[in-house]
Amino acid sequence: MRYLFLLNRTVDALPEPGTAQAAEMFAAYMEVTEAMAKAGVLVDSAPLTPTAAATTVRVRGGQTLITDSPAAEIKEYLGGYTIAECADLDEALRWAARIPAASDASVEVRPIVAARPPT
């Protein structure tokens, strides 16, 4: 089964590229990403830009409303995602616990609904 890991962070900014902090963060994420790839569970993984780059689309009463901002103001920000193919939720949770975001914010793990072919 495929699982989506929503990688949250408490600060809506990445360390400045080229700094020691950025290098440390990159190395920590690469370590677990490479381990997942080697184990054959990694499907995809990527960081997201800060919420300042977000655009939210809502359709109400047939009108499309576009807002240059995230959908909600929250304490934790979605910073990236990982999709993993795991045998079960227990395996997915073990991998999620290794992702650095779990140590300083959170990783939300959600099963992905299997696509069904059109009838």
N, C-alpha and C positions, 0 to 999 in steps of 0.2 A: 504494500500500500504506500502511496505517496503522502508525504507530510510537508506542510508549509511551516517554516520557522520564521516568525516575524521578529526581527532583531531590533529591540528597542534600545534607546539610550536616553539619559536624563538631560544631557546638554545637546541642544540642536545645532551643533557645529562639530566639524571634524578638526583634528589638530592641523596646524599649518604644515603643508607639504614641505619636506626637507628637514623637519625638526626631529629630534630624538624621540619625542612623544609619538609622532606620526609613524616613524620606523618601528617602534615597539608595538603599536597597535596593529600595523600591517602584518608584522611577523606573527603576532598571536593569532590573527584571523587566518593567515596562510597555513599555519601549523595544523589547525583543526580542519580547514578546507582540504588540504592535501591528505590528511588522514582519512577523511570521508571518501575522497576520490580513490585512494588506495584500497579501501574496504569495499568499494563498488556501490556505495549508497548515494553519492552526490549526483544530483540531476542538474542543478543550477544554483548559483549564488552570486549576489551582487550588492554593493552598497547603494544607497539612495542619496540624492542631493538633499540639502537642508530644506525644511518646510517652507522657507522663503521662496523657493522655486516651485512650490505646489500651485496647482490650479484646480479648483473644485467645481464640478459641473452638477447642477440640479435641474430637473425638469419639473415644473409646477404649473398645473393648469394649461399645459401645452406650451408654456414659455420656457426657454432654456436660460437659466441663470448661471453666469460664470463669475467666480470669485477668485482673485489672485491671492490665495491663502489656503492653508489646510482646512479640512472639513471641521475640525474641532480643536479647541485649545486644551491641551492636556499636559500633565507633568512629564510623561515619557513620550519620546518622538520615535516614529518608525525610522530606523536608520538603514535597514537593509533586509534582505530575505535570503533564505536558503530553501531549496526543495530537495528532499531526500526520499529515496525509495527504501523503506525499512520493512522488516518482517512484521513488526507490530508496534504498538504505542510505546511499550517498554524500551525497545531499541531506539525509537525516535527520541524519547526523553533522555536516554543516556548520551546521545549525540548532542542534543540541545544543551545539556549541562556543561559540555566542553567548549561551547561557543563563548568568547569573551563577554558578549553582551549580558550573559546570564550572571556574571560576577558584578557588574556595575549598574545594571538596569534590569532587563528581563528578556526572556525569549518565550514568545507565545507559540505553542505547537498546535497546529490544526490539521486534521486529516483532510485531504483533497478528495472531493466527490469525483468518482470515476466518470469520465465522459461516456455518454451513451450515444450510439449511432442513431441518426434520425430514422424515424419509422416511415 
